Amino acid sequence: MTTRKSIIMLNDIQTSEAWIVVGDKIRSDTFFGYTDGLQTISVQYTEFTGIFRLQGTLSNNPTSDEDWFTIIEKSYPVEPMAPTGQRGDTGIEGFPTEGNFLYLRAVMDRNPEDIEPDRQDEIDGIFGKINKVLVAL
């Protein structure tokens, strides 16, 4: 039996850090000898308003954003008129994925262009945060 791994992709992203945070590339299960292409992503978020993306690449040496494609894209709050927190969504969500990607990365996107125009000028704290993104390989 082969031991699987859990790897932190993003950890404790604060609102004051940036509108968009792109995590480091991490080796997918192909690098560890797994051929099933199965990965599970766990996203923990608090009062989050924005977009979570899981991206993958087939490139041995990804050097630009054009080398990456989106595997999962999820907008929060899921129900804008009924967020699970006071301002945005709060919770933990899991996403199973299948694919023999060489690398994976997580993206937290609070791009003001994607956020309602009347909220773009609000300060830190209103858009919440992603606490942690884990991948189980």
N, CA, C and O atoms as CSV, one atom per row, in Angstrom:
chain,resi,resn,atom,element,x,y,z
A,1,MET,N,N,0.845,-1.185,0.000
A,1,MET,CA,C,0.000,0.000,0.000
A,1,MET,C,C,0.886,1.242,0.000
A,1,MET,O,O,1.835,1.333,0.778
A,2,THR,N,N,0.578,2.182,-0.861
A,2,THR,CA,C,1.337,3.408,-0.978
A,2,THR,C,C,0.766,4.471,-0.051
A,2,THR,O,O,-0.450,4.626,0.057
A,3,THR,N,N,1.654,5.200,0.615
A,3,THR,CA,C,1.215,6.281,1.485
A,3,THR,C,C,0.942,7.516,0.656
A,3,THR,O,O,1.788,7.943,-0.129
A,4,ARG,N,N,-0.233,8.089,0.827
A,4,ARG,CA,C,-0.606,9.310,0.133
A,4,ARG,C,C,-0.112,10.508,0.927
A,4,ARG,O,O,0.289,10.371,2.083
A,5,LYS,N,N,-0.143,11.692,0.301
A,5,LYS,CA,C,0.368,12.910,0.924
A,5,LYS,C,C,-0.706,13.984,0.972
A,5,LYS,O,O,-1.592,14.021,0.119
A,6,SER,N,N,-0.628,14.864,1.975
A,6,SER,CA,C,-1.400,16.105,2.010
A,6,SER,C,C,-0.407,17.250,1.985
A,6,SER,O,O,0.577,17.250,2.725
A,7,ILE,N,N,-0.672,18.228,1.125
A,7,ILE,CA,C,0.245,19.356,0.961
A,7,ILE,C,C,-0.560,20.646,1.081
A,7,ILE,O,O,-1.646,20.763,0.512
A,8,ILE,N,N,-0.024,21.610,1.823
A,8,ILE,CA,C,-0.656,22.916,1.936
A,8,ILE,C,C,-0.339,23.712,0.671
A,8,ILE,O,O,0.826,23.902,0.321
A,9,MET,N,N,-1.391,24.175,-0.011
A,9,MET,CA,C,-1.221,24.961,-1.236
A,9,MET,C,C,-1.259,26.457,-0.941
A,9,MET,O,O,-0.479,27.216,-1.516
A,10,LEU,N,N,-2.147,26.890,-0.059
A,10,LEU,CA,C,-2.233,28.267,0.429
A,10,LEU,C,C,-2.513,28.179,1.915
A,10,LEU,O,O,-3.179,27.252,2.375
A,11,ASN,N,N,-2.002,29.150,2.669
A,11,ASN,CA,C,-2.207,29.111,4.114
A,11,ASN,C,C,-2.440,30.515,4.651
A,11,ASN,O,O,-1.596,31.393,4.472
A,12,ASP,N,N,-3.562,30.734,5.299
A,12,ASP,CA,C,-3.903,31.954,6.028
A,12,ASP,C,C,-3.697,33.217,5.202
A,12,ASP,O,O,-2.905,34.088,5.562
A,13,ILE,N,N,-4.417,33.302,4.098
A,13,ILE,CA,C,-4.333,34.471,3.232
A,13,ILE,C,C,-5.184,35.581,3.840
A,13,ILE,O,O,-6.390,35.413,4.022
A,14,GLN,N,N,-4.569,36.698,4.148
A,14,GLN,CA,C,-5.256,37.827,4.768
A,14,GLN,C,C,-5.738,38.796,3.696
A,14,GLN,O,O,-5.174,38.857,2.603
A,15,THR,N,N,-6.773,39.543,4.011
A,15,THR,CA,C,-7.312,40.494,3.043
A,15,THR,C,C,-6.321,41.587,2.710
A,15,THR,O,O,-6.342,42.112,1.597
A,16,SER,N,N,-5.460,41.945,3.634
A,16,SER,CA,C,-4.547,43.056,3.391
A,16,SER,C,C,-3.374,42.682,2.493
A,16,SER,O,O,-2.619,43.562,2.081
A,17,GLU,N,N,-3.204,41.412,2.183
A,17,GLU,CA,C,-2.038,41.007,1.397
A,17,GLU,C,C,-2.149,41.408,-0.069
A,17,GLU,O,O,-1.212,41.989,-0.618
A,18,ALA,N,N,-3.264,41.112,-0.707
A,18,ALA,CA,C,-3.397,41.415,-2.131
A,18,ALA,C,C,-4.808,41.100,-2.589
A,18,ALA,O,O,-5.525,40.329,-1.951
A,19,TRP,N,N,-5.197,41.704,-3.701
A,19,TRP,CA,C,-6.479,41.357,-4.290
A,19,TRP,C,C,-6.444,39.957,-4.870
A,19,TRP,O,O,-7.412,39.205,-4.760
A,20,ILE,N,N,-5.320,39.609,-5.491
A,20,ILE,CA,C,-5.169,38.278,-6.086
A,20,ILE,C,C,-3.918,37.639,-5.494
A,20,ILE,O,O,-2.846,38.244,-5.493
A,21,VAL,N,N,-4.059,36.410,-4.988
A,21,VAL,CA,C,-2.924,35.667,-4.455
A,21,VAL,C,C,-2.822,34.364,-5.239
A,21,VAL,O,O,-3.774,33.585,-5.296
A,22,VAL,N,N,-1.657,34.137,-5.842
A,22,VAL,CA,C,-1.392,32.917,-6.600
A,22,VAL,C,C,-0.392,32.096,-5.805
A,22,VAL,O,O,0.726,32.542,-5.543
A,23,GLY,N,N,-0.799,30.903,-5.427
A,23,GLY,CA,C,0.076,30.031,-4.655
A,23,GLY,C,C,1.224,29.486,-5.490
A,23,GLY,O,O,1.204,29.542,-6.720
A,24,ASP,N,N,2.209,28.968,-4.806
A,24,ASP,CA,C,3.340,28.343,-5.482
A,24,ASP,C,C,2.882,27.083,-6.209
A,24,ASP,O,O,1.889,26.462,-5.830
A,25,LYS,N,N,3.607,26.717,-7.246
A,25,LYS,CA,C,3.306,25.461,-7.928
A,25,LYS,C,C,3.720,24.319,-7.007
A,25,LYS,O,O,4.749,24.378,-6.334
A,26,ILE,N,N,2.895,23.285,-6.996
A,26,ILE,CA,C,3.237,22.088,-6.229
A,26,ILE,C,C,3.166,20.896,-7.171
A,26,ILE,O,O,2.378,20.871,-8.116
A,27,ARG,N,N,3.996,19.929,-6.894
A,27,ARG,CA,C,3.995,18.729,-7.724
A,27,ARG,C,C,2.703,17.961,-7.503
A,27,ARG,O,O,2.258,17.775,-6.371
A,28,SER,N,N,2.115,17.523,-8.594
A,28,SER,CA,C,0.895,16.734,-8.518
A,28,SER,C,C,1.254,15.267,-8.282
A,28,SER,O,O,2.430,14.924,-8.160
A,29,ASP,N,N,0.254,14.416,-8.218
A,29,ASP,CA,C,0.509,13.026,-7.843
A,29,ASP,C,C,1.372,12.269,-8.845
A,29,ASP,O,O,1.962,11.246,-8.498
A,30,THR,N,N,1.454,12.755,-10.083
A,30,THR,CA,C,2.292,12.107,-11.084
A,30,THR,C,C,3.752,12.047,-10.633
A,30,THR,O,O,4.442,11.062,-10.896
A,31,PHE,N,N,4.224,13.096,-9.953
A,31,PHE,CA,C,5.613,13.128,-9.483
A,31,PHE,C,C,5.877,12.114,-8.375
A,31,PHE,O,O,7.026,11.733,-8.151
A,32,PHE,N,N,4.848,11.680,-7.691
A,32,PHE,CA,C,5.017,10.756,-6.571
A,32,PHE,C,C,4.709,9.320,-6.957
A,32,PHE,O,O,4.588,8.450,-6.094
A,33,GLY,N,N,4.583,9.073,-8.254
A,33,GLY,CA,C,4.398,7.715,-8.740
A,33,GLY,C,C,2.964,7.232,-8.783
A,33,GLY,O,O,2.730,6.054,-9.052
A,34,TYR,N,N,1.998,8.096,-8.526
A,34,TYR,CA,C,0.594,7.699,-8.591
A,34,TYR,C,C,0.112,7.895,-10.021
A,34,TYR,O,O,0.339,8.945,-10.621
A,35,THR,N,N,-0.550,6.889,-10.560
A,35,THR,CA,C,-0.990,6.968,-11.944
A,35,THR,C,C,-2.499,7.114,-12.082
A,35,THR,O,O,-3.019,7.157,-13.196
A,36,ASP,N,N,-3.210,7.190,-10.950
A,36,ASP,CA,C,-4.669,7.289,-11.026
A,36,ASP,C,C,-5.166,8.700,-11.325
A,36,ASP,O,O,-6.317,8.873,-11.725
A,37,GLY,N,N,-4.316,9.713,-11.138
A,37,GLY,CA,C,-4.704,11.096,-11.417
A,37,GLY,C,C,-5.713,11.674,-10.451
A,37,GLY,O,O,-6.327,12.700,-10.744
A,38,LEU,N,N,-5.900,11.041,-9.305
A,38,LEU,CA,C,-6.897,11.505,-8.342
A,38,LEU,C,C,-6.281,12.424,-7.297
A,38,LEU,O,O,-5.275,12.091,-6.670
A,39,GLN,N,N,-6.894,13.573,-7.124
A,39,GLN,CA,C,-6.514,14.524,-6.089
A,39,GLN,C,C,-7.798,15.055,-5.464
A,39,GLN,O,O,-8.826,15.158,-6.133
A,40,THR,N,N,-7.733,15.390,-4.181
A,40,THR,CA,C,-8.858,16.039,-3.520
A,40,THR,C,C,-8.360,17.340,-2.930
A,40,THR,O,O,-7.324,17.378,-2.267
A,41,ILE,N,N,-9.109,18.414,-3.177
A,41,ILE,CA,C,-8.750,19.738,-2.694
A,41,ILE,C,C,-9.707,20.112,-1.576
A,41,ILE,O,O,-10.913,19.888,-1.684
A,42,SER,N,N,-9.175,20.681,-0.503
A,42,SER,CA,C,-9.980,21.192,0.603
A,42,SER,C,C,-9.712,22.686,0.731
A,42,SER,O,O,-8.562,23.117,0.821
A,43,VAL,N,N,-10.796,23.477,0.737
A,43,VAL,CA,C,-10.687,24.926,0.847
A,43,VAL,C,C,-11.442,25.361,2.101
A,43,VAL,O,O,-12.637,25.103,2.243
A,44,GLN,N,N,-10.724,26.026,3.009
A,44,GLN,CA,C,-11.337,26.560,4.230
A,44,GLN,C,C,-11.336,28.077,4.120
A,44,GLN,O,O,-10.292,28.672,3.852
A,45,TYR,N,N,-12.498,28.720,4.325
A,45,TYR,CA,C,-12.628,30.155,4.107
A,45,TYR,C,C,-13.500,30.778,5.198
A,45,TYR,O,O,-14.362,30.119,5.780
A,46,THR,N,N,-13.252,32.070,5.459
A,46,THR,CA,C,-13.987,32.819,6.471
A,46,THR,C,C,-14.437,34.145,5.877
A,46,THR,O,O,-13.615,34.948,5.437
A,47,GLU,N,N,-15.754,34.369,5.868
A,47,GLU,CA,C,-16.346,35.623,5.367
A,47,GLU,C,C,-15.828,35.977,3.971
A,47,GLU,O,O,-15.654,37.155,3.657
A,48,PHE,N,N,-15.584,34.975,3.141
A,48,PHE,CA,C,-14.910,35.179,1.866
A,48,PHE,C,C,-15.867,35.628,0.762
A,48,PHE,O,O,-16.923,35.032,0.549
A,49,THR,N,N,-15.473,36.683,0.075
A,49,THR,CA,C,-16.139,37.151,-1.136
A,49,THR,C,C,-15.073,37.211,-2.222
A,49,THR,O,O,-14.140,38.011,-2.144
A,50,GLY,N,N,-15.212,36.379,-3.214
A,50,GLY,CA,C,-14.228,36.334,-4.290
A,50,GLY,C,C,-14.336,35.037,-5.047
A,50,GLY,O,O,-15.377,34.380,-5.039
A,51,ILE,N,N,-13.249,34.672,-5.704
A,51,ILE,CA,C,-13.220,33.478,-6.534
A,51,ILE,C,C,-12.038,32.610,-6.112
A,51,ILE,O,O,-10.921,33.101,-5.951
A,52,PHE,N,N,-12.295,31.320,-5.936
A,52,PHE,CA,C,-11.223,30.344,-5.729
A,52,PHE,C,C,-11.025,29.597,-7.035
A,52,PHE,O,O,-11.989,29.174,-7.672
A,53,ARG,N,N,-9.758,29.438,-7.431
A,53,ARG,CA,C,-9.431,28.655,-8.619
A,53,ARG,C,C,-8.360,27.629,-8.277
A,53,ARG,O,O,-7.402,27.920,-7.561
A,54,LEU,N,N,-8.542,26.435,-8.798
A,54,LEU,CA,C,-7.480,25.435,-8.812
A,54,LEU,C,C,-7.018,25.376,-10.257
A,54,LEU,O,O,-7.820,25.186,-11.171
A,55,GLN,N,N,-5.712,25.541,-10.452
A,55,GLN,CA,C,-5.156,25.514,-11.799
A,55,GLN,C,C,-4.139,24.391,-11.920
A,55,GLN,O,O,-3.482,24.014,-10.950
A,56,GLY,N,N,-4.027,23.874,-13.118
A,56,GLY,CA,C,-3.066,22.821,-13.405
A,56,GLY,C,C,-2.268,23.146,-14.646
A,56,GLY,O,O,-2.617,24.038,-15.418
A,57,THR,N,N,-1.181,22.398,-14.824
A,57,THR,CA,C,-0.370,22.545,-16.025
A,57,THR,C,C,0.189,21.188,-16.421
A,57,THR,O,O,0.375,20.299,-15.590
A,58,LEU,N,N,0.446,21.058,-17.691
A,58,LEU,CA,C,1.119,19.878,-18.224
A,58,LEU,C,C,2.559,20.202,-18.601
A,58,LEU,O,O,3.285,19.349,-19.112
A,59,SER,N,N,2.959,21.433,-18.347
A,59,SER,CA,C,4.306,21.887,-18.679
A,59,SER,C,C,5.310,21.407,-17.636
A,59,SER,O,O,5.035,21.437,-16.437
A,60,ASN,N,N,6.474,20.967,-18.103
A,60,ASN,CA,C,7.556,20.588,-17.180
A,60,ASN,C,C,8.131,21.790,-16.457
A,60,ASN,O,O,8.625,21.679,-15.335
A,61,ASN,N,N,8.061,22.949,-17.115
A,61,ASN,CA,C,8.630,24.168,-16.555
A,61,ASN,C,C,7.708,25.346,-16.844
A,61,ASN,O,O,8.001,26.157,-17.722
A,62,PRO,N,N,6.583,25.454,-16.109
A,62,PRO,CA,C,5.670,26.570,-16.383
A,62,PRO,C,C,6.320,27.899,-16.011
A,62,PRO,O,O,6.813,28.078,-14.898
A,63,THR,N,N,6.311,28.825,-16.966
A,63,THR,CA,C,6.987,30.107,-16.730
A,63,THR,C,C,6.050,31.307,-16.823
A,63,THR,O,O,6.432,32.416,-16.450
A,64,SER,N,N,4.825,31.099,-17.316
A,64,SER,CA,C,3.902,32.221,-17.442
A,64,SER,C,C,2.485,31.742,-17.151
A,64,SER,O,O,2.231,30.540,-17.082
A,65,ASP,N,N,1.569,32.686,-16.982
A,65,ASP,CA,C,0.174,32.346,-16.727
A,65,ASP,C,C,-0.440,31.564,-17.884
A,65,ASP,O,O,-1.389,30.807,-17.679
A,66,GLU,N,N,0.084,31.735,-19.090
A,66,GLU,CA,C,-0.439,31.020,-20.245
A,66,GLU,C,C,-0.179,29.515,-20.167
A,66,GLU,O,O,-0.818,28.740,-20.879
A,67,ASP,N,N,0.753,29.097,-19.307
A,67,ASP,CA,C,1.050,27.672,-19.131
A,67,ASP,C,C,0.013,26.970,-18.250
A,67,ASP,O,O,0.006,25.741,-18.172
A,68,TRP,N,N,-0.855,27.725,-17.594
A,68,TRP,CA,C,-1.814,27.187,-16.626
A,68,TRP,C,C,-3.230,27.220,-17.173
A,68,TRP,O,O,-3.580,28.108,-17.951
A,69,PHE,N,N,-4.046,26.254,-16.769
A,69,PHE,CA,C,-5.470,26.226,-17.109
A,69,PHE,C,C,-6.266,25.975,-15.833
A,69,PHE,O,O,-5.763,25.397,-14.869
A,70,THR,N,N,-7.506,26.416,-15.849
A,70,THR,CA,C,-8.358,26.296,-14.668
A,70,THR,C,C,-9.059,24.946,-14.655
A,70,THR,O,O,-9.693,24.544,-15.631
A,71,ILE,N,N,-8.930,24.259,-13.530
A,71,ILE,CA,C,-9.572,22.964,-13.315
A,71,ILE,C,C,-10.886,23.165,-12.553
A,71,ILE,O,O,-11.913,22.578,-12.892
A,72,ILE,N,N,-10.829,24.003,-11.520
A,72,ILE,CA,C,-11.991,24.314,-10.687
A,72,ILE,C,C,-12.063,25.825,-10.538
A,72,ILE,O,O,-11.046,26.483,-10.322
A,73,GLU,N,N,-13.266,26.372,-10.653
A,73,GLU,CA,C,-13.483,27.792,-10.374
A,73,GLU,C,C,-14.786,27.898,-9.595
A,73,GLU,O,O,-15.831,27.425,-10.041
A,74,LYS,N,N,-14.709,28.529,-8.415
A,74,LYS,CA,C,-15.878,28.639,-7.550
A,74,LYS,C,C,-15.966,30.053,-7.007
A,74,LYS,O,O,-15.004,30.557,-6.427
A,75,SER,N,N,-17.126,30.704,-7.193
A,75,SER,CA,C,-17.352,32.065,-6.698
A,75,SER,C,C,-18.040,32.018,-5.335
A,75,SER,O,O,-18.913,31.186,-5.087
A,76,TYR,N,N,-17.628,32.923,-4.470
A,76,TYR,CA,C,-18.225,33.068,-3.142
A,76,TYR,C,C,-18.637,34.517,-2.927
A,76,TYR,O,O,-17.937,35.417,-3.391
A,77,PRO,N,N,-19.738,34.774,-2.245
A,77,PRO,CA,C,-20.648,33.780,-1.696
A,77,PRO,C,C,-21.415,33.054,-2.801
A,77,PRO,O,O,-21.721,33.623,-3.849
A,78,VAL,N,N,-21.710,31.805,-2.540
A,78,VAL,CA,C,-22.422,30.982,-3.513
A,78,VAL,C,C,-23.804,31.571,-3.767
A,78,VAL,O,O,-24.246,31.658,-4.912
A,79,GLU,N,N,-24.477,31.969,-2.706
A,79,GLU,CA,C,-25.774,32.651,-2.795
A,79,GLU,C,C,-25.558,34.090,-2.341
A,79,GLU,O,O,-25.619,34.355,-1.140
A,80,PRO,N,N,-25.309,35.030,-3.252
A,80,PRO,CA,C,-24.967,36.399,-2.847
A,80,PRO,C,C,-25.970,37.064,-1.906
A,80,PRO,O,O,-25.580,37.887,-1.078
A,81,MET,N,N,-27.227,36.728,-2.016
A,81,MET,CA,C,-28.231,37.337,-1.144
A,81,MET,C,C,-28.360,36.604,0.198
A,81,MET,O,O,-29.087,37.055,1.083
A,82,ALA,N,N,-27.656,35.474,0.351
A,82,ALA,CA,C,-27.742,34.706,1.590
A,82,ALA,C,C,-26.395,34.060,1.898
A,82,ALA,O,O,-26.282,32.834,1.872
A,83,PRO,N,N,-25.354,34.877,2.195
A,83,PRO,CA,C,-24.045,34.288,2.509
A,83,PRO,C,C,-24.110,33.474,3.796
A,83,PRO,O,O,-24.971,33.708,4.643
A,84,THR,N,N,-23.202,32.524,3.938
A,84,THR,CA,C,-23.177,31.679,5.132
A,84,THR,C,C,-22.516,32.373,6.316
A,84,THR,O,O,-22.639,31.903,7.448
A,85,GLY,N,N,-21.825,33.471,6.083
A,85,GLY,CA,C,-21.267,34.311,7.146
A,85,GLY,C,C,-21.995,35.640,7.144
A,85,GLY,O,O,-23.005,35.792,6.456
A,86,GLN,N,N,-21.495,36.607,7.906
A,86,GLN,CA,C,-22.149,37.913,7.956
A,86,GLN,C,C,-21.988,38.697,6.661
A,86,GLN,O,O,-22.928,39.350,6.207
A,87,ARG,N,N,-20.776,38.634,6.053
A,87,ARG,CA,C,-20.510,39.405,4.837
A,87,ARG,C,C,-20.258,38.521,3.619
A,87,ARG,O,O,-20.605,38.891,2.497
A,88,GLY,N,N,-19.665,37.372,3.837
A,88,GLY,CA,C,-19.338,36.445,2.760
A,88,GLY,C,C,-19.573,35.033,3.251
A,88,GLY,O,O,-20.209,34.828,4.284
A,89,ASP,N,N,-19.066,34.061,2.516
A,89,ASP,CA,C,-19.254,32.669,2.924
A,89,ASP,C,C,-18.182,32.222,3.900
A,89,ASP,O,O,-17.026,32.635,3.809
A,90,THR,N,N,-18.584,31.368,4.839
A,90,THR,CA,C,-17.691,30.753,5.809
A,90,THR,C,C,-17.933,29.252,5.750
A,90,THR,O,O,-19.076,28.797,5.790
A,91,GLY,N,N,-16.851,28.485,5.655
A,91,GLY,CA,C,-17.011,27.038,5.617
A,91,GLY,C,C,-15.774,26.319,5.127
A,91,GLY,O,O,-14.713,26.915,4.945
A,92,ILE,N,N,-15.933,25.033,4.921
A,92,ILE,CA,C,-14.897,24.167,4.356
A,92,ILE,C,C,-15.560,23.382,3.242
A,92,ILE,O,O,-16.654,22.844,3.411
A,93,GLU,N,N,-14.892,23.321,2.109
A,93,GLU,CA,C,-15.461,22.627,0.961
A,93,GLU,C,C,-14.403,21.738,0.333
A,93,GLU,O,O,-13.230,22.107,0.267
A,94,GLY,N,N,-14.818,20.567,-0.128
A,94,GLY,CA,C,-13.912,19.645,-0.786
A,94,GLY,C,C,-14.257,19.506,-2.253
A,94,GLY,O,O,-15.427,19.533,-2.636
A,95,PHE,N,N,-13.221,19.355,-3.075
A,95,PHE,CA,C,-13.388,19.202,-4.515
A,95,PHE,C,C,-12.539,18.022,-4.987
A,95,PHE,O,O,-11.313,18.089,-4.906
A,96,PRO,N,N,-13.152,16.949,-5.475
A,96,PRO,CA,C,-12.350,15.876,-6.075
A,96,PRO,C,C,-11.967,16.270,-7.506
A,96,PRO,O,O,-12.767,16.880,-8.215
A,97,THR,N,N,-10.774,15.932,-7.921
A,97,THR,CA,C,-10.340,16.186,-9.292
A,97,THR,C,C,-9.674,14.938,-9.842
A,97,THR,O,O,-9.178,14.095,-9.094
A,98,GLU,N,N,-9.673,14.840,-11.140
A,98,GLU,CA,C,-9.000,13.720,-11.779
A,98,GLU,C,C,-8.256,14.240,-12.993
A,98,GLU,O,O,-8.841,14.904,-13.849
A,99,GLY,N,N,-6.981,13.944,-13.069
A,99,GLY,CA,C,-6.157,14.356,-14.204
A,99,GLY,C,C,-4.693,14.161,-13.866
A,99,GLY,O,O,-4.292,14.335,-12.715
A,100,ASN,N,N,-3.905,13.807,-14.841
A,100,ASN,CA,C,-2.477,13.597,-14.628
A,100,ASN,C,C,-1.716,14.895,-14.889
A,100,ASN,O,O,-0.935,15.001,-15.834
A,101,PHE,N,N,-1.964,15.873,-14.026
A,101,PHE,CA,C,-1.316,17.175,-14.111
A,101,PHE,C,C,0.099,17.058,-13.578
A,101,PHE,O,O,0.365,16.242,-12.695
A,102,LEU,N,N,1.008,17.864,-14.104
A,102,LEU,CA,C,2.368,17.871,-13.582
A,102,LEU,C,C,2.474,18.750,-12.342
A,102,LEU,O,O,3.133,18.385,-11.369
A,103,TYR,N,N,1.823,19.907,-12.382
A,103,TYR,CA,C,1.804,20.817,-11.238
A,103,TYR,C,C,0.389,21.333,-11.010
A,103,TYR,O,O,-0.429,21.377,-11.929
A,104,LEU,N,N,0.120,21.719,-9.778
A,104,LEU,CA,C,-1.121,22.372,-9.393
A,104,LEU,C,C,-0.788,23.664,-8.667
A,104,LEU,O,O,0.295,23.798,-8.096
A,105,ARG,N,N,-1.722,24.623,-8.687
A,105,ARG,CA,C,-1.586,25.811,-7.861
A,105,ARG,C,C,-2.996,26.312,-7.524
A,105,ARG,O,O,-3.953,26.088,-8.265
A,106,ALA,N,N,-3.084,26.996,-6.381
A,106,ALA,CA,C,-4.349,27.572,-5.932
A,106,ALA,C,C,-4.298,29.084,-6.124
A,106,ALA,O,O,-3.249,29.708,-5.969
A,107,VAL,N,N,-5.449,29.661,-6.464
A,107,VAL,CA,C,-5.546,31.099,-6.692
A,107,VAL,C,C,-6.741,31.636,-5.914
A,107,VAL,O,O,-7.847,31.105,-6.010
A,108,MET,N,N,-6.506,32.696,-5.140
A,108,MET,CA,C,-7.569,33.445,-4.493
A,108,MET,C,C,-7.683,34.758,-5.243
A,108,MET,O,O,-6.722,35.524,-5.312
A,109,ASP,N,N,-8.867,35.022,-5.812
A,109,ASP,CA,C,-9.049,36.192,-6.672
A,109,ASP,C,C,-10.142,37.083,-6.096
A,109,ASP,O,O,-11.317,36.718,-6.065
A,110,ARG,N,N,-9.726,38.253,-5.646
A,110,ARG,CA,C,-10.682,39.269,-5.220
A,110,ARG,C,C,-10.492,40.490,-6.105
A,110,ARG,O,O,-10.528,41.625,-5.629
A,111,ASN,N,N,-10.292,40.253,-7.384
A,111,ASN,CA,C,-10.058,41.315,-8.353
A,111,ASN,C,C,-11.230,42.285,-8.329
A,111,ASN,O,O,-12.375,41.865,-8.502
A,112,PRO,N,N,-10.973,43.565,-8.120
A,112,PRO,CA,C,-12.063,44.533,-8.072
A,112,PRO,C,C,-12.939,44.514,-9.317
A,112,PRO,O,O,-14.107,44.895,-9.243
A,113,GLU,N,N,-12.413,44.084,-10.456
A,113,GLU,CA,C,-13.222,44.005,-11.667
A,113,GLU,C,C,-14.304,42.939,-11.543
A,113,GLU,O,O,-15.350,43.029,-12.186
A,114,ASP,N,N,-14.043,41.911,-10.697
A,114,ASP,CA,C,-14.995,40.822,-10.522
A,114,ASP,C,C,-15.984,41.093,-9.396
A,114,ASP,O,O,-16.909,40.308,-9.184
A,115,ILE,N,N,-15.802,42.183,-8.679
A,115,ILE,CA,C,-16.618,42.473,-7.511
A,115,ILE,C,C,-17.553,43.628,-7.830
A,115,ILE,O,O,-17.198,44.543,-8.573
A,116,GLU,N,N,-18.727,43.578,-7.274
A,116,GLU,CA,C,-19.753,44.583,-7.553
A,116,GLU,C,C,-19.172,45.989,-7.479
A,116,GLU,O,O,-18.446,46.301,-6.534
A,117,PRO,N,N,-19.478,46.856,-8.466
A,117,PRO,CA,C,-18.887,48.197,-8.538
A,117,PRO,C,C,-19.073,49.030,-7.268
A,117,PRO,O,O,-18.182,49.802,-6.913
A,118,ASP,N,N,-20.189,48.897,-6.586
A,118,ASP,CA,C,-20.411,49.716,-5.397
A,118,ASP,C,C,-19.629,49.232,-4.188
A,118,ASP,O,O,-19.679,49.865,-3.133
A,119,ARG,N,N,-18.893,48.103,-4.319
A,119,ARG,CA,C,-18.102,47.583,-3.203
A,119,ARG,C,C,-16.602,47.689,-3.442
A,119,ARG,O,O,-15.825,47.329,-2.558
A,120,GLN,N,N,-16.168,48.166,-4.601
A,120,GLN,CA,C,-14.752,48.173,-4.941
A,120,GLN,C,C,-13.914,49.048,-4.031
A,120,GLN,O,O,-12.731,48.773,-3.835
A,121,ASP,N,N,-14.497,50.093,-3.472
A,121,ASP,CA,C,-13.708,51.016,-2.674
A,121,ASP,C,C,-13.708,50.673,-1.184
A,121,ASP,O,O,-13.131,51.414,-0.387
A,122,GLU,N,N,-14.334,49.582,-0.798
A,122,GLU,CA,C,-14.355,49.207,0.617
A,122,GLU,C,C,-12.983,48.684,1.033
A,122,GLU,O,O,-12.241,48.132,0.221
A,123,ILE,N,N,-12.663,48.866,2.310
A,123,ILE,CA,C,-11.327,48.543,2.798
A,123,ILE,C,C,-11.231,47.106,3.297
A,123,ILE,O,O,-12.201,46.349,3.272
A,124,ASP,N,N,-10.010,46.751,3.756
A,124,ASP,CA,C,-9.733,45.402,4.264
A,124,ASP,C,C,-10.807,44.953,5.246
A,124,ASP,O,O,-11.409,45.758,5.957
A,125,GLY,N,N,-11.023,43.662,5.262
A,125,GLY,CA,C,-11.964,43.078,6.195
A,125,GLY,C,C,-13.291,42.732,5.566
A,125,GLY,O,O,-13.977,41.825,6.037
A,126,ILE,N,N,-13.667,43.425,4.526
A,126,ILE,CA,C,-14.976,43.188,3.926
A,126,ILE,C,C,-14.983,41.948,3.034
A,126,ILE,O,O,-16.036,41.342,2.838
A,127,PHE,N,N,-13.828,41.561,2.490
A,127,PHE,CA,C,-13.798,40.451,1.549
A,127,PHE,C,C,-13.368,39.129,2.174
A,127,PHE,O,O,-13.254,38.127,1.468
A,128,GLY,N,N,-13.127,39.105,3.487
A,128,GLY,CA,C,-12.787,37.866,4.156
A,128,GLY,C,C,-11.469,37.288,3.704
A,128,GLY,O,O,-10.607,37.995,3.183
A,129,LYS,N,N,-11.321,35.972,3.911
A,129,LYS,CA,C,-10.053,35.332,3.553
A,129,LYS,C,C,-10.229,33.851,3.313
A,129,LYS,O,O,-11.215,33.239,3.723
A,130,ILE,N,N,-9.250,33.301,2.641
A,130,ILE,CA,C,-9.102,31.860,2.552
A,130,ILE,C,C,-8.100,31.476,3.640
A,130,ILE,O,O,-6.957,31.933,3.638
A,131,ASN,N,N,-8.542,30.640,4.558
A,131,ASN,CA,C,-7.679,30.240,5.664
A,131,ASN,C,C,-6.621,29.244,5.211
A,131,ASN,O,O,-5.453,29.335,5.586
A,132,LYS,N,N,-7.066,28.276,4.383
A,132,LYS,CA,C,-6.137,27.210,3.997
A,132,LYS,C,C,-6.678,26.478,2.784
A,132,LYS,O,O,-7.885,26.283,2.638
A,133,VAL,N,N,-5.753,26.075,1.911
A,133,VAL,CA,C,-6.084,25.171,0.808
A,133,VAL,C,C,-5.128,23.995,0.906
A,133,VAL,O,O,-3.910,24.173,0.916
A,134,LEU,N,N,-5.687,22.790,0.979
A,134,LEU,CA,C,-4.901,21.563,1.048
A,134,LEU,C,C,-5.201,20.716,-0.178
A,134,LEU,O,O,-6.301,20.764,-0.730
A,135,VAL,N,N,-4.215,19.948,-0.593
A,135,VAL,CA,C,-4.441,18.939,-1.633
A,135,VAL,C,C,-3.994,17.592,-1.063
A,135,VAL,O,O,-2.917,17.476,-0.477
A,136,ALA,N,N,-4.833,16.591,-1.245
A,136,ALA,CA,C,-4.481,15.222,-0.878
A,136,ALA,C,C,-4.167,14.477,-2.158
A,136,ALA,O,O,-5.012,14.352,-3.045
A,137,LEU,N,N,-2.955,13.987,-2.245
A,137,LEU,CA,C,-2.491,13.271,-3.432
A,137,LEU,C,C,-2.485,11.781,-3.179
A,137,LEU,O,O,-2.123,11.006,-4.065
